Amino acid sequence: MDDAHAIVVGGGIGGLSAALALHRHGWRVTVLERAAELREVGAGLSLMANAVRGVDSLGLGPALRRGGHGEAPGGVRNRHGRWLSRVDATEMVRQLGTTALGVHRATLHRTLREALPASSLHTNAKVEHVESGPDRAEVRYRGPDGSHTLDADLVVGADGLRSQVRAQLWPQHPGPVYAGSTAWRAAIAFPDPVPAAITWGPGAEFGMVPIGDGQLYWYAALNAPPGGRAPDELAALREHFGDWHAPIPALLAATPPAAVLRNDIHHLAVPLPSYVRGRVALLGDAAHPMTPNLGQGAGQAIEDAVVLGAVCAGGAEGVPAALAAYDAQRRPRSQAVARASYVAGRFGQQLHNPIAFTMRTAALRLIPARVALRSMARYADWSPPAG
Ligand SMILES: Cc1cc2nc3c(=O)[nH]c(=O)nc-3n(C[C@H](O)[C@H](O)[C@H](O)COP(=O)(O)OP(=O)(O)OC[C@H]3O[C@@H](n4cnc5c(N)ncnc54)[C@H](O)[C@@H]3O)c2cc1C
C-alpha cells in the first residue's frame, strides 16, 4: 500500500480502536492525546456482544477474555431483589455466539495501547485546529515545546463528549445536553460471586458487573440537577441505596472513597447531520455521545473503528469515497442506538412518577422471557464487515 497516514485526535477507547483498525489495514497512524499520560480513567465497562465481536476483529478477543469476565446480562431486579425480568443467558449466548464481557477500563485501554506501535502514540498534544483540503487534512496541536502542524490523508476526531473537532467543523451544532441523571461508579475488589444485573427503584438504578480477577464494577444513577457534588459521595449513595437488596450495601461498604467517580450524563439531543467533513471523520463520543443505559457508548465507538478500518482498507487513494461509506454505515445505526439508550433511560432509571413506576414494574413482570431476550439482543446483534 502507499504510505497512507492518519492522525487520530484523542487516545480514549474510540481513538485507540480506530488507530488499531487503520494500523491493521496498513496505515501509518499518529495518535495525539492532550493528557500527559495515556490511560483510561473510569471504572469498568460492559462490552455487549457487538463490541466483543468488534474487539475480536481487532485481534484483542483472547487477551480481553483472559483479562475480563464473560457473562450474559442477567436481567432487572426491584430494590428488594425480586427479579422483574430475567434473561435466559444460555439462549442469549446461543443466539449471539458470545457472552458479554465485563472488563476494567484500564485493561481494555492497555490492551489497545499495547497492540499499537509505541512510536505512534503522542501525549501532551492538545489539538487546537483541524482543517480539511481536497487532498490532505491538517492538524495544529500544542505540545510542551510549542505549536506544531501535521498533515495526513485522513484525520479522525475521537476527542470525546466535548469534541473540539465537532465544535470546529460543525459550528452550528448545539452540542451535548444534560440528560437528567447523574452516575456514580467504581471498580472494587469483591470476590463473592455476583450476577451481572441491574436494579431499579423510582428514579434510581444500581448495576453490577463482574470484571474478572475478583473485581467488580458497580454503577448507580439518580435523577439530579447537573453540577452537583456531595462532600462525601459514598455517604450520599449509602443514604439512597443502603436499604436495597444484597449485595448492594456490601458493595458500597467495600468501596474506598477515592474509587468513586461521579459524572453528569450528557447526550446529543440533536443528532449530527454527518460524521464526515472532507477528510475528517468523527468517531465515538465525538460523533454520538449517548446515555449509558444500554451499555453501548464504547461498543459503538469500537464498531465505528472497525468499520472505518474496513472502508479505508484501500489506502489513501479512495478516502473521500471510503468516508462516505463510513458515514452511510455508521450514522444510522449509532444514532438509533443513542436514541434507544435515551428512551431506555427515560422508561428505566429515570421513571419516578409512582403510578407510572408501578405500571412499568407490573408490565415488566408480564414480558415473556423470549421478548426480554429479543429486546436485549436487538442492538447487540452486530457483526463486523466481512473481509
Ligand atoms: C457512567 C457511564 C457508564 C458507561 N458504561 C458503559 C458501558 O458499560 N459500556 C459501554 O460500551 N459504554 C459505556 N459508557 C460509555 C463509554 O464510556 C464512552 O462511550 C466511551 O468511553 C467513549 O470513548 P471515546 O474514545 O469516544 O471518548 P473519550 O473516552 O472521552 O476519549 C476522548 C479522548 O480525547 C482526548 N481529547 C479531548 N480533546 C482533545 C484535544 N483537543 N486534543 C487531543 N486529545 C483530546 C481526551 O483526553 C480523551 O483521552 C459509559 C459512560 C458513562 C458516563
The ligand as an SDF file (V2000), in Angstrom:
LIG
                    3D

 53 58  0  0  0  0  0  0  0  0999 V2000
  -21.4140    6.1940   33.7870 C   0  0  0  0  0  0  0  0  0  0  0  0
  -21.0550    5.6660   32.4410 C   0  0  0  0  0  0  0  0  0  0  0  0
  -21.1050    4.2920   32.2110 C   0  0  0  0  0  0  0  0  0  0  0  0
  -20.7840    3.7850   30.9490 C   0  0  0  0  0  0  0  0  0  0  0  0
  -20.8640    2.4460   30.7490 N   0  0  0  0  0  0  0  0  0  0  0  0
  -20.6020    1.9240   29.5230 C   0  0  0  0  0  0  0  0  0  0  0  0
  -20.6750    0.5210   29.2880 C   0  0  0  0  0  0  0  0  0  0  0  0
  -20.9430   -0.2790   30.1970 O   0  0  0  0  0  0  0  0  0  0  0  0
  -20.4290    0.0590   28.0310 N   0  0  0  0  0  0  0  0  0  0  0  0
  -20.0960    0.8920   27.0060 C   0  0  0  0  0  0  0  0  0  0  0  0
  -19.8990    0.4150   25.8780 O   0  0  0  0  0  0  0  0  0  0  0  0
  -20.0120    2.2430   27.1990 N   0  0  0  0  0  0  0  0  0  0  0  0
  -20.2420    2.7690   28.4220 C   0  0  0  0  0  0  0  0  0  0  0  0
  -20.1430    4.1090   28.6430 N   0  0  0  0  0  0  0  0  0  0  0  0
  -19.7660    4.9990   27.5090 C   0  0  0  0  0  0  0  0  0  0  0  0
  -18.2670    4.9830   27.2470 C   0  0  0  0  0  0  0  0  0  0  0  0
  -17.5570    5.2650   28.4280 O   0  0  0  0  0  0  0  0  0  0  0  0
  -17.9050    6.0320   26.1910 C   0  0  0  0  0  0  0  0  0  0  0  0
  -18.8170    5.9750   25.1240 O   0  0  0  0  0  0  0  0  0  0  0  0
  -16.5200    5.7920   25.6530 C   0  0  0  0  0  0  0  0  0  0  0  0
  -15.5620    5.7590   26.6820 O   0  0  0  0  0  0  0  0  0  0  0  0
  -16.1550    6.9010   24.6370 C   0  0  0  0  0  0  0  0  0  0  0  0
  -14.8340    6.7400   24.2050 O   0  0  0  0  0  0  0  0  0  0  0  0
  -14.1880    7.8500   23.2730 P   0  0  0  0  0  0  0  0  0  0  0  0
  -12.7950    7.3710   22.9980 O   0  0  0  0  0  0  0  0  0  0  0  0
  -15.0720    8.1490   22.1160 O   0  0  0  0  0  0  0  0  0  0  0  0
  -14.1410    9.1810   24.1500 O   0  0  0  0  0  0  0  0  0  0  0  0
  -13.2700    9.5050   25.4510 P   0  0  0  0  0  0  0  0  0  0  0  0
  -13.1180    8.3140   26.3040 O   0  0  0  0  0  0  0  0  0  0  0  0
  -13.8780   10.7200   26.0530 O   0  0  0  0  0  0  0  0  0  0  0  0
  -11.8270    9.8480   24.8910 O   0  0  0  0  0  0  0  0  0  0  0  0
  -11.5430   11.0790   24.2650 C   0  0  0  0  0  0  0  0  0  0  0  0
  -10.0480   11.3330   24.4050 C   0  0  0  0  0  0  0  0  0  0  0  0
   -9.7220   12.5050   23.6490 O   0  0  0  0  0  0  0  0  0  0  0  0
   -8.8480   13.3130   24.4070 C   0  0  0  0  0  0  0  0  0  0  0  0
   -9.0180   14.6950   23.9220 N   0  0  0  0  0  0  0  0  0  0  0  0
  -10.0750   15.5140   24.0770 C   0  0  0  0  0  0  0  0  0  0  0  0
   -9.8720   16.6920   23.4660 N   0  0  0  0  0  0  0  0  0  0  0  0
   -8.6380   16.6140   22.8840 C   0  0  0  0  0  0  0  0  0  0  0  0
   -7.8530   17.5110   22.1010 C   0  0  0  0  0  0  0  0  0  0  0  0
   -8.3060   18.7370   21.7790 N   0  0  0  0  0  0  0  0  0  0  0  0
   -6.6400   17.1150   21.6630 N   0  0  0  0  0  0  0  0  0  0  0  0
   -6.1520   15.8550   21.9710 C   0  0  0  0  0  0  0  0  0  0  0  0
   -6.8590   14.9690   22.7330 N   0  0  0  0  0  0  0  0  0  0  0  0
   -8.0850   15.3340   23.1730 C   0  0  0  0  0  0  0  0  0  0  0  0
   -9.3010   13.1110   25.8490 C   0  0  0  0  0  0  0  0  0  0  0  0
   -8.2980   13.4600   26.7790 O   0  0  0  0  0  0  0  0  0  0  0  0
   -9.6140   11.6190   25.8410 C   0  0  0  0  0  0  0  0  0  0  0  0
   -8.4800   10.8320   26.1350 O   0  0  0  0  0  0  0  0  0  0  0  0
  -20.4230    4.6600   29.9020 C   0  0  0  0  0  0  0  0  0  0  0  0
  -20.3450    6.0350   30.1230 C   0  0  0  0  0  0  0  0  0  0  0  0
  -20.6510    6.5420   31.3890 C   0  0  0  0  0  0  0  0  0  0  0  0
  -20.5630    8.0320   31.6230 C   0  0  0  0  0  0  0  0  0  0  0  0
  1  2  1  0
  2  3  1  0
  2 52  2  0
  3  4  2  0
  4  5  1  0
  4 50  1  0
  5  6  2  0
  6  7  1  0
  6 13  1  0
  7  8  2  0
  7  9  1  0
  9 10  1  0
 10 11  2  0
 10 12  1  0
 12 13  2  0
 13 14  1  0
 14 15  1  0
 14 50  1  0
 15 16  1  0
 16 17  1  0
 16 18  1  0
 18 19  1  0
 18 20  1  0
 20 21  1  0
 20 22  1  0
 22 23  1  0
 23 24  1  0
 24 25  2  0
 24 26  1  0
 24 27  1  0
 27 28  1  0
 28 29  2  0
 28 30  1  0
 28 31  1  0
 31 32  1  0
 32 33  1  0
 33 34  1  0
 33 48  1  0
 34 35  1  0
 35 36  1  0
 35 46  1  0
 36 37  1  0
 36 45  1  0
 37 38  2  0
 38 39  1  0
 39 40  1  0
 39 45  2  0
 40 41  1  0
 40 42  2  0
 42 43  1  0
 43 44  2  0
 44 45  1  0
 46 47  1  0
 46 48  1  0
 48 49  1  0
 50 51  2  0
 51 52  1  0
 52 53  1  0
M  END
$$$$
